[in-house]
Amino acid sequence: MYQEPSNWSLHELSNYKFGRQSFCVTNFPESVWNACSGFGNVFDLFISNNKSILGKCLGFVRFKGVHNLDDMVNSLCGIWFRYCKLFASLPRFDKKRSSQTPHFITSKVVKQDSHGNSYASVLKGSF
């Protein structure tokens, strides 16, 4: 019988249950979406304007329905674009999720009737 790992965060468990996983990819052309869609259901693609330490293009691909991470990384590493080989790995850092719940204001603002002096009445001297 299968048991979920107890030391995983809620975000990691939800990604594992629904099969969503991000992969860091480098050394790719603009048509990376079409190339990666042959290996699974592409859920999200982010191509950074920044380059990696080696000066290569850097991006992240998120797939739905991934169950074996090692096989997926090996499959992605086998993609060639003419003379350039795609390099793939799991991201080193996971996106931080906020643990705070949003605050909703339920009280209504009540306008108070002010009988004080106005700015114009003070200037006129009729206060």
Secondary structure, 3 states (H helix, E strand, C coil): CCCCCCCCCHHHHHHHHHCCEEEEEECCCCCHHHHHHCCCEEEEEEEEEEECCCCCEEEEEEEECCCCHHHHHHHHHCCEECCEECEEECCCCCCCCCCCCCCCCCCCCCCCCCCCCCHHHHHHCCC
